[in-house]
Amino acid sequence: MKLILSFLLLSFCSLAQCQLLTWSPEFITESSTTVELTCDASLGSRGLLNHTSSDVYVHLGVVTNYSSGPSDWRYLPAASVWATTNAAVKCSYISGSKWKYTITGGLRSFFGLTDPTERILRIALLFRSGDGSKKLANADGGDLYVPVYSDGIQVSITEPFSRPDYAGTPETITKQVGDNIAITARASESSTISLYFNGAIINTSGNITTLTSNATITSAGVQTIIAEAAVAGLFRRDTISFSVNDAVTVAPLPAGLKDGINYDSDPTKATLVLFAPGKTRVGVLGDFNNWSDNPAYQMNRTPDGRRFWITLTGLTAGTEYGFQYLIDGGLKVADAYAEKVLDPWNDRFIAPTTYPSLKPYPETRTTGIVSVLQTQQPATIWNTTGYTRPDKKGLVIYELLLRDFLDAHSWQALTDTLTYLKRLGINAIELMPVNEFEGNNSWGYNPDFYFAPDKYYGTAASF
């Protein structure tokens, strides 16, 4: 019975076009007097699934042309402060796992924008419980975004669906060569709409607001869909791309390799190994391939089906490259063995004085935690090679949480403070967890990357 119900639910969602976040009007502008934002907690991170129906609130702001990036939310209403229950940001319960929040009076008025040169690009939001302990986000934990359009003709590809992330990433598309794919585009006003698939026009019609067609996938590789709307000599385009891959290559793991990042004697190469039993396909996204799901970066699978591996070539020695694994076309994960990761939510709170020249997060390219590889890394320089440990029978140990011990919370600041500890008679320090954990303000007992020193405390070299 459960299997039948699951099948019926999936079929219903397919017919009803279930999506994590929907909005009305379809093309929101700054002057839209009423904007409705509706979430479905059975999708995405599912953080509010089966939650009390009357206890859902929004946490929202906007990303503008003055924002430094997608994470730089501006003009957050005071009522939407996290873990508060102000009625002004309370959602209306619809049914099942759906809630709706309505913005009235126009976006500029609601958010309080007064500078005429500042333009809203996205509404940024999360749905949360009243106490803030639960939230609904994208499946990877990323924030939700709603595009805000300028006035005039606009066009959007509405099928295949896109996720409500900043880049509008297409939902997982598991097509093979020979399959058909349905395509739908909508325009903001009556216009001539044309649909292109891999550069060839597949349908066009005039004086319409919606156009639907089908395309046949004829070869593996990156597939590109373009929708174009034209009216009175003005054109707008929307584009999405997805990848169709060849059969996975089965090949044994080269001798001597271990899980994680394997550096080669040739600094232009590195081999990635992922332990992922039961998975069918893994690709690699990163700075080296413009964060695209490219068949050339599909990993080999070992004969036992437990590991995937690929050798990257053409790397620049000493350059940091961000990357993620794309598992079965939908799940993005960082390498668990990485010695450095980039965090889209917390890195912006790390001061340049603590971590100089920190590699920026690729905000418009991906979502979720990003791992970093670097061939020919600078060697660690030990200032003292003849260090002698104190007698373990005479230890006077200070248990130290760097974040709380010093305002500067950096290894350099701690080094400069050692004389103070010595004056107290301390001859050993027991450091509380120093590897990456969720967030910056924690005791560190919620670790997620055991081999990556927490950047909030400084560089690995300073550690």
DOGUNU-471596 format. One record per residue (C-alpha): residue in one letter; z, y, x; residue number from 1. Coordinates in nm, 2 decimals, m for minus. Layout:
N
SITE	A	Z	Y	X	NUM
...
# end
This chain:
463
SITE	M	0.00	0.00	0.00	1
SITE	K	0.08	0.24	0.28	2
SITE	L	m0.25	0.17	0.44	3
SITE	I	m0.43	0.24	0.12	4
SITE	L	m0.24	0.57	0.07	5
SITE	S	m0.32	0.68	0.42	6
SITE	F	m0.68	0.61	0.37	7
SITE	L	m0.68	0.81	0.04	8
SITE	L	m0.50	1.10	0.21	9
SITE	L	m0.76	1.11	0.49	10
SITE	S	m1.04	1.09	0.24	11
SITE	F	m0.89	1.37	0.03	12
SITE	C	m0.85	1.59	0.34	13
SITE	S	m1.21	1.53	0.44	14
SITE	L	m1.33	1.63	0.09	15
SITE	A	m1.09	1.92	0.05	16
SITE	Q	m1.15	2.04	0.41	17
SITE	C	m0.78	2.03	0.50	18
SITE	Q	m0.69	2.27	0.78	19
SITE	L	m0.38	2.38	0.95	20
SITE	L	m0.43	2.75	0.88	21
SITE	T	m0.66	2.91	0.62	22
SITE	W	m0.69	3.28	0.52	23
SITE	S	m0.83	3.51	0.26	24
SITE	P	m1.05	3.71	0.27	25
SITE	E	m1.27	3.49	0.50	26
SITE	F	m1.36	3.79	0.71	27
SITE	I	m1.05	3.99	0.75	28
SITE	T	m1.08	4.35	0.86	29
SITE	E	m0.82	4.62	0.94	30
SITE	S	m0.89	4.77	0.60	31
SITE	S	m0.84	4.45	0.40	32
SITE	T	m0.58	4.56	0.14	33
SITE	T	m0.45	4.20	0.09	34
SITE	V	m0.45	3.92	0.34	35
SITE	E	m0.32	3.57	0.25	36
SITE	L	m0.23	3.33	0.53	37
SITE	T	m0.17	2.97	0.42	38
SITE	C	m0.04	2.69	0.64	39
SITE	D	m0.04	2.31	0.60	40
SITE	A	0.26	2.16	0.78	41
SITE	S	0.11	1.81	0.76	42
SITE	L	m0.13	1.92	1.04	43
SITE	G	m0.09	2.09	1.38	44
SITE	S	0.25	2.04	1.54	45
SITE	R	0.40	1.93	1.20	46
SITE	G	0.72	2.11	1.29	47
SITE	L	0.79	2.20	0.93	48
SITE	L	0.68	1.87	0.77	49
SITE	N	0.92	1.77	0.49	50
SITE	H	1.12	2.09	0.54	51
SITE	T	1.31	2.26	0.26	52
SITE	S	1.05	2.43	0.04	53
SITE	S	1.23	2.77	0.01	54
SITE	D	1.32	2.82	0.37	55
SITE	V	1.00	2.91	0.56	56
SITE	Y	0.94	3.25	0.73	57
SITE	V	0.67	3.40	0.95	58
SITE	H	0.70	3.54	1.30	59
SITE	L	0.40	3.76	1.35	60
SITE	G	0.24	4.04	1.54	61
SITE	V	m0.11	4.14	1.65	62
SITE	V	m0.32	4.12	1.96	63
SITE	T	m0.52	4.44	2.02	64
SITE	N	m0.77	4.57	2.27	65
SITE	Y	m0.46	4.72	2.45	66
SITE	S	m0.29	4.37	2.48	67
SITE	S	m0.28	4.22	2.83	68
SITE	G	m0.38	3.88	2.69	69
SITE	P	m0.33	3.65	2.39	70
SITE	S	0.04	3.61	2.46	71
SITE	D	0.10	3.99	2.45	72
SITE	W	0.19	4.03	2.08	73
SITE	R	0.22	4.39	1.97	74
SITE	Y	0.38	4.56	1.67	75
SITE	L	0.61	4.27	1.56	76
SITE	P	0.78	4.38	1.24	77
SITE	A	1.15	4.41	1.28	78
SITE	A	1.19	4.18	0.98	79
SITE	S	1.03	3.89	1.17	80
SITE	V	1.29	3.86	1.44	81
SITE	W	1.33	3.49	1.52	82
SITE	A	1.61	3.30	1.35	83
SITE	T	1.66	3.56	1.08	84
SITE	T	1.60	3.54	0.71	85
SITE	N	1.46	3.87	0.60	86
SITE	A	1.29	3.85	0.26	87
SITE	A	1.01	4.07	0.39	88
SITE	V	0.87	3.78	0.60	89
SITE	K	0.96	3.50	0.37	90
SITE	C	0.67	3.26	0.26	91
SITE	S	0.59	3.15	m0.08	92
SITE	Y	0.60	2.77	m0.14	93
SITE	I	0.27	2.63	m0.28	94
SITE	S	0.31	2.26	m0.30	95
SITE	G	0.34	1.95	m0.08	96
SITE	S	0.36	2.09	0.28	97
SITE	K	0.19	2.42	0.21	98
SITE	W	0.33	2.78	0.23	99
SITE	K	0.16	3.12	0.20	100
SITE	Y	0.24	3.46	0.34	101
SITE	T	0.08	3.77	0.20	102
SITE	I	0.02	4.10	0.39	103
SITE	T	m0.04	4.40	0.17	104
SITE	G	m0.14	4.76	0.23	105
SITE	G	m0.39	4.71	0.51	106
SITE	L	m0.32	4.57	0.86	107
SITE	R	m0.28	4.91	1.04	108
SITE	S	m0.03	5.03	0.79	109
SITE	F	0.16	4.69	0.78	110
SITE	F	0.19	4.67	1.16	111
SITE	G	0.23	5.04	1.22	112
SITE	L	m0.07	5.12	1.44	113
SITE	T	m0.14	5.49	1.47	114
SITE	D	m0.36	5.52	1.78	115
SITE	P	m0.72	5.54	1.64	116
SITE	T	m0.86	5.39	1.97	117
SITE	E	m0.65	5.08	1.93	118
SITE	R	m0.82	4.80	1.75	119
SITE	I	m0.67	4.48	1.61	120
SITE	L	m0.84	4.16	1.75	121
SITE	R	m0.62	3.89	1.61	122
SITE	I	m0.32	3.84	1.39	123
SITE	A	m0.08	3.62	1.59	124
SITE	L	0.19	3.42	1.41	125
SITE	L	0.41	3.11	1.38	126
SITE	F	0.57	2.97	1.07	127
SITE	R	0.94	2.88	1.12	128
SITE	S	1.25	2.77	0.94	129
SITE	G	1.51	3.04	0.86	130
SITE	D	1.74	2.94	1.15	131
SITE	G	1.45	2.92	1.39	132
SITE	S	1.51	2.55	1.48	133
SITE	K	1.18	2.44	1.35	134
SITE	K	0.83	2.59	1.38	135
SITE	L	0.48	2.51	1.28	136
SITE	A	0.22	2.58	1.56	137
SITE	N	m0.10	2.42	1.69	138
SITE	A	m0.08	2.06	1.78	139
SITE	D	m0.03	2.15	2.15	140
SITE	G	0.26	2.39	2.06	141
SITE	G	0.04	2.70	2.10	142
SITE	D	0.06	3.00	1.88	143
SITE	L	m0.16	3.05	1.57	144
SITE	Y	m0.43	3.32	1.56	145
SITE	V	m0.64	3.47	1.29	146
SITE	P	m0.95	3.67	1.38	147
SITE	V	m0.98	4.03	1.26	148
SITE	Y	m1.34	4.14	1.23	149
SITE	S	m1.50	4.48	1.26	150
SITE	D	m1.69	4.63	0.97	151
SITE	G	m2.05	4.54	0.91	152
SITE	I	m2.23	4.20	0.91	153
SITE	Q	m2.03	3.91	1.05	154
SITE	V	m2.10	3.54	1.07	155
SITE	S	m1.88	3.23	1.12	156
SITE	I	m1.94	2.86	1.17	157
SITE	T	m1.70	2.70	0.92	158
SITE	E	m1.81	2.34	0.98	159
SITE	P	m1.74	2.18	1.22	160
SITE	F	m1.39	2.32	1.18	161
SITE	S	m1.21	2.52	1.45	162
SITE	R	m0.85	2.53	1.54	163
SITE	P	m0.65	2.85	1.48	164
SITE	D	m0.60	2.91	1.85	165
SITE	Y	m0.71	3.22	2.03	166
SITE	A	m1.04	3.08	2.15	167
SITE	G	m1.12	2.91	1.81	168
SITE	T	m1.16	2.57	1.98	169
SITE	P	m1.35	2.32	1.77	170
SITE	E	m1.14	2.04	1.62	171
SITE	T	m1.20	1.70	1.79	172
SITE	I	m1.55	1.59	1.73	173
SITE	T	m1.61	1.22	1.80	174
SITE	K	m1.98	1.19	1.77	175
SITE	Q	m2.22	0.96	1.96	176
SITE	V	m2.59	0.97	2.05	177
SITE	G	m2.79	0.91	1.73	178
SITE	D	m2.52	1.04	1.49	179
SITE	N	m2.58	1.33	1.25	180
SITE	I	m2.35	1.63	1.24	181
SITE	A	m2.30	1.86	0.94	182
SITE	I	m2.31	2.23	1.00	183
SITE	T	m2.22	2.52	0.77	184
SITE	A	m2.22	2.89	0.84	185
SITE	R	m2.10	3.18	0.63	186
SITE	A	m2.19	3.55	0.65	187
SITE	S	m1.98	3.85	0.53	188
SITE	E	m2.27	3.98	0.32	189
SITE	S	m2.61	3.87	0.19	190
SITE	S	m2.83	3.83	0.50	191
SITE	T	m3.08	3.60	0.67	192
SITE	I	m2.89	3.31	0.82	193
SITE	S	m3.03	3.09	1.09	194
SITE	L	m2.88	2.77	1.24	195
SITE	Y	m2.96	2.65	1.59	196
SITE	F	m2.87	2.32	1.75	197
SITE	N	m2.91	2.29	2.13	198
SITE	G	m3.15	2.59	2.13	199
SITE	A	m3.38	2.47	1.85	200
SITE	I	m3.37	2.63	1.50	201
SITE	I	m3.29	2.37	1.23	202
SITE	N	m3.26	2.58	0.92	203
SITE	T	m3.31	2.95	0.81	204
SITE	S	m3.29	3.12	0.48	205
SITE	G	m3.28	3.48	0.35	206
SITE	N	m3.06	3.67	0.11	207
SITE	I	m2.77	3.42	0.13	208
SITE	T	m2.41	3.42	0.24	209
SITE	T	m2.39	3.04	0.31	210
SITE	L	m2.62	2.80	0.48	211
SITE	T	m2.57	2.43	0.54	212
SITE	S	m2.77	2.18	0.74	213
SITE	N	m2.76	1.86	0.95	214
SITE	A	m2.86	1.80	1.31	215
SITE	T	m2.91	1.47	1.50	216
SITE	I	m2.76	1.42	1.84	217
SITE	T	m3.04	1.29	2.06	218
SITE	S	m2.87	1.29	2.41	219
SITE	A	m2.53	1.29	2.58	220
SITE	G	m2.39	1.61	2.72	221
SITE	V	m2.28	1.95	2.59	222
SITE	Q	m2.40	2.02	2.23	223
SITE	T	m2.42	2.39	2.12	224
SITE	I	m2.43	2.52	1.77	225
SITE	I	m2.53	2.88	1.70	226
SITE	A	m2.52	3.06	1.37	227
SITE	E	m2.70	3.39	1.34	228
SITE	A	m2.69	3.64	1.06	229
SITE	A	m2.93	3.93	1.03	230
SITE	V	m2.95	4.22	0.79	231
SITE	A	m3.12	4.56	0.82	232
SITE	G	m3.20	4.50	1.19	233
SITE	L	m2.84	4.41	1.28	234
SITE	F	m2.75	4.07	1.42	235
SITE	R	m2.43	3.87	1.47	236
SITE	R	m2.38	3.53	1.62	237
SITE	D	m2.11	3.27	1.63	238
SITE	T	m2.12	2.98	1.88	239
SITE	I	m1.93	2.66	1.93	240
SITE	S	m1.98	2.38	2.18	241
SITE	F	m1.87	2.02	2.20	242
SITE	S	m1.95	1.73	2.43	243
SITE	V	m2.10	1.39	2.36	244
SITE	N	m2.03	1.14	2.64	245
SITE	D	m2.20	0.84	2.78	246
SITE	A	m2.02	0.51	2.78	247
SITE	V	m1.71	0.51	3.00	248
SITE	T	m1.77	0.38	3.35	249
SITE	V	m1.54	0.09	3.43	250
SITE	A	m1.45	0.09	3.80	251
SITE	P	m1.15	m0.04	4.00	252
SITE	L	m0.91	0.21	4.14	253
SITE	P	m0.99	0.28	4.51	254
SITE	A	m0.73	0.14	4.75	255
SITE	G	m0.44	0.35	4.85	256
SITE	L	m0.44	0.58	4.54	257
SITE	K	m0.13	0.66	4.34	258
SITE	D	m0.08	0.82	3.99	259
SITE	G	m0.13	1.19	4.00	260
SITE	I	m0.32	1.41	4.25	261
SITE	N	m0.44	1.24	4.56	262
SITE	Y	m0.56	1.47	4.84	263
SITE	D	m0.83	1.37	5.08	264
SITE	S	m0.88	1.43	5.45	265
SITE	D	m1.18	1.62	5.34	266
SITE	P	m1.03	1.95	5.19	267
SITE	T	m1.33	1.98	4.95	268
SITE	K	m1.22	1.66	4.76	269
SITE	A	m0.93	1.54	4.55	270
SITE	T	m0.89	1.23	4.33	271
SITE	L	m0.70	1.24	4.01	272
SITE	V	m0.54	0.93	3.87	273
SITE	L	m0.39	0.91	3.51	274
SITE	F	m0.18	0.62	3.38	275
SITE	A	m0.30	0.61	3.01	276
SITE	P	m0.30	0.25	2.88	277
SITE	G	m0.46	0.20	2.53	278
SITE	K	m0.67	0.52	2.56	279
SITE	T	m1.05	0.50	2.54	280
SITE	R	m1.18	0.81	2.72	281
SITE	V	m1.03	1.08	2.94	282
SITE	G	m1.21	1.39	3.07	283
SITE	V	m1.09	1.66	3.30	284
SITE	L	m1.10	2.03	3.21	285
SITE	G	m1.04	2.30	3.47	286
SITE	D	m1.14	2.60	3.68	287
SITE	F	m1.39	2.39	3.86	288
SITE	N	m1.60	2.32	3.54	289
SITE	N	m1.53	2.64	3.33	290
SITE	W	m1.28	2.44	3.12	291
SITE	S	m1.56	2.25	2.95	292
SITE	D	m1.56	1.89	2.82	293
SITE	N	m1.85	1.80	3.05	294
SITE	P	m1.97	1.44	3.08	295
SITE	A	m1.99	1.49	3.46	296
SITE	Y	m1.61	1.51	3.46	297
SITE	Q	m1.55	1.20	3.25	298
SITE	M	m1.30	0.97	3.43	299
SITE	N	m1.36	0.61	3.53	300
SITE	R	m1.15	0.35	3.36	301
SITE	T	m1.00	0.06	3.55	302
SITE	P	m1.09	m0.29	3.45	303
SITE	D	m0.74	m0.35	3.30	304
SITE	G	m0.77	m0.04	3.08	305
SITE	R	m0.44	0.11	3.21	306
SITE	R	m0.56	0.39	3.44	307
SITE	F	m0.84	0.65	3.46	308
SITE	W	m0.96	0.81	3.78	309
SITE	I	m1.21	1.06	3.92	310
SITE	T	m1.29	1.22	4.25	311
SITE	L	m1.35	1.59	4.24	312
SITE	T	m1.59	1.73	4.49	313
SITE	G	m1.71	2.07	4.60	314
SITE	L	m1.35	2.22	4.60	315
SITE	T	m1.27	2.52	4.82	316
SITE	A	m1.00	2.45	5.07	317
SITE	G	m0.68	2.64	5.00	318
SITE	T	m0.79	2.75	4.65	319
SITE	E	m0.56	2.68	4.35	320
SITE	Y	m0.74	2.51	4.06	321
SITE	G	m0.58	2.48	3.72	322
SITE	F	m0.67	2.16	3.52	323
SITE	Q	m0.58	1.94	3.23	324
SITE	Y	m0.67	1.59	3.11	325
SITE	L	m0.85	1.57	2.77	326
SITE	I	m0.75	1.24	2.62	327
SITE	D	m0.97	1.08	2.35	328
SITE	G	m1.13	1.41	2.28	329
SITE	G	m0.82	1.58	2.13	330
SITE	L	m0.50	1.57	2.34	331
SITE	K	m0.47	1.81	2.64	332
SITE	V	m0.20	1.73	2.89	333
SITE	A	m0.11	1.84	3.24	334
SITE	D	m0.06	1.60	3.53	335
SITE	A	0.30	1.47	3.52	336
SITE	Y	0.31	1.45	3.90	337
SITE	A	0.18	1.80	3.96	338
SITE	E	0.38	2.01	4.21	339
SITE	K	0.30	2.33	4.02	340
SITE	V	0.22	2.41	3.65	341
SITE	L	0.12	2.72	3.46	342
SITE	D	0.30	2.79	3.13	343
SITE	P	0.14	3.01	2.87	344
SITE	W	0.47	3.10	2.70	345
SITE	N	0.71	3.16	2.99	346
SITE	D	0.52	3.26	3.30	347
SITE	R	0.48	3.62	3.18	348
SITE	F	0.86	3.67	3.22	349
SITE	I	0.85	3.59	3.59	350
SITE	A	0.87	3.90	3.80	351
SITE	P	0.62	3.95	4.09	352
SITE	T	0.92	4.01	4.32	353
SITE	T	1.03	3.66	4.24	354
SITE	Y	0.69	3.49	4.26	355
SITE	P	0.43	3.71	4.42	356
SITE	S	0.06	3.66	4.33	357
SITE	L	0.13	3.39	4.07	358
SITE	K	m0.19	3.24	3.95	359
SITE	P	m0.26	3.37	3.60	360
SITE	Y	m0.27	3.14	3.31	361
SITE	P	m0.63	3.08	3.17	362
SITE	E	m0.54	3.22	2.83	363
SITE	T	m0.88	3.24	2.68	364
SITE	R	m1.00	2.91	2.82	365
SITE	T	m0.73	2.65	2.70	366
SITE	T	m0.39	2.60	2.55	367
SITE	G	m0.08	2.41	2.66	368
SITE	I	0.07	2.35	3.00	369
SITE	V	m0.18	2.35	3.29	370
SITE	S	m0.13	2.16	3.61	371
SITE	V	m0.24	2.30	3.95	372
SITE	L	m0.40	2.13	4.25	373
SITE	Q	m0.46	2.29	4.59	374
SITE	T	m0.62	2.12	4.89	375
SITE	Q	m0.52	2.22	5.24	376
SITE	Q	m0.19	2.37	5.13	377
SITE	P	0.00	2.58	5.38	378
SITE	A	0.24	2.36	5.58	379
SITE	T	0.62	2.41	5.53	380
SITE	I	0.77	2.60	5.82	381
SITE	W	1.13	2.49	5.90	382
SITE	N	1.32	2.77	6.07	383
SITE	T	1.60	2.54	6.19	384
SITE	T	1.51	2.20	6.32	385
SITE	G	1.85	2.11	6.47	386
SITE	Y	2.06	2.14	6.15	387
SITE	T	2.37	1.93	6.14	388
SITE	R	2.53	1.84	5.81	389
SITE	P	2.90	1.91	5.76	390
SITE	D	3.13	1.60	5.76	391
SITE	K	3.11	1.45	5.41	392
SITE	K	3.49	1.40	5.42	393
SITE	G	3.54	1.77	5.44	394
SITE	L	3.30	1.90	5.19	395
SITE	V	3.38	2.21	4.98	396
SITE	I	3.11	2.20	4.72	397
SITE	Y	2.99	2.49	4.49	398
SITE	E	2.80	2.38	4.19	399
SITE	L	2.54	2.65	4.14	400
SITE	L	2.30	2.74	3.86	401
SITE	L	2.06	2.99	4.03	402
SITE	R	1.97	3.16	3.70	403
SITE	D	2.33	3.26	3.63	404
SITE	F	2.46	3.30	3.98	405
SITE	L	2.24	3.59	4.08	406
SITE	D	2.06	3.86	3.87	407
SITE	A	1.76	3.82	4.09	408
SITE	H	1.76	3.44	4.03	409
SITE	S	1.55	3.37	4.33	410
SITE	W	1.58	3.14	4.64	411
SITE	Q	1.54	3.44	4.87	412
SITE	A	1.83	3.62	4.69	413
SITE	L	2.04	3.30	4.73	414
SITE	T	1.96	3.28	5.10	415
SITE	D	2.07	3.64	5.14	416
SITE	T	2.40	3.55	4.97	417
SITE	L	2.50	3.25	5.18	418
SITE	T	2.74	3.45	5.40	419
SITE	Y	2.94	3.53	5.09	420
SITE	L	2.98	3.17	5.00	421
SITE	K	3.07	3.09	5.36	422
SITE	R	3.35	3.34	5.35	423
SITE	L	3.49	3.16	5.05	424
SITE	G	3.50	2.84	5.25	425
SITE	I	3.21	2.68	5.09	426
SITE	N	3.01	2.44	5.31	427
SITE	A	2.78	2.27	5.05	428
SITE	I	2.59	2.37	4.74	429
SITE	E	2.52	2.14	4.46	430
SITE	L	2.22	2.29	4.28	431
SITE	M	2.17	2.24	3.91	432
SITE	P	1.82	2.12	3.82	433
SITE	V	1.55	2.31	4.01	434
SITE	N	1.24	2.15	3.87	435
SITE	E	1.03	2.28	3.58	436
SITE	F	1.19	2.26	3.24	437
SITE	E	1.11	2.40	2.89	438
SITE	G	1.15	2.77	2.89	439
SITE	N	1.31	2.99	3.16	440
SITE	N	1.67	3.02	3.03	441
SITE	S	1.82	2.68	3.04	442
SITE	W	2.06	2.47	3.25	443
SITE	G	1.76	2.26	3.34	444
SITE	Y	1.86	1.94	3.16	445
SITE	N	1.54	1.94	2.95	446
SITE	P	1.29	1.86	3.23	447
SITE	D	0.92	1.82	3.19	448
SITE	F	0.77	1.82	3.54	449
SITE	Y	1.00	1.65	3.79	450
SITE	F	0.80	1.74	4.11	451
SITE	A	0.73	2.11	4.03	452
SITE	P	0.99	2.36	4.15	453
SITE	D	1.06	2.60	3.87	454
SITE	K	0.86	2.92	3.93	455
SITE	Y	1.13	3.13	3.77	456
SITE	Y	1.33	3.08	4.09	457
SITE	G	1.05	3.16	4.33	458
SITE	T	0.78	2.98	4.52	459
SITE	A	0.79	2.63	4.65	460
SITE	A	0.78	2.77	5.01	461
SITE	S	1.08	2.99	4.95	462
SITE	F	1.27	2.69	4.80	463
# end
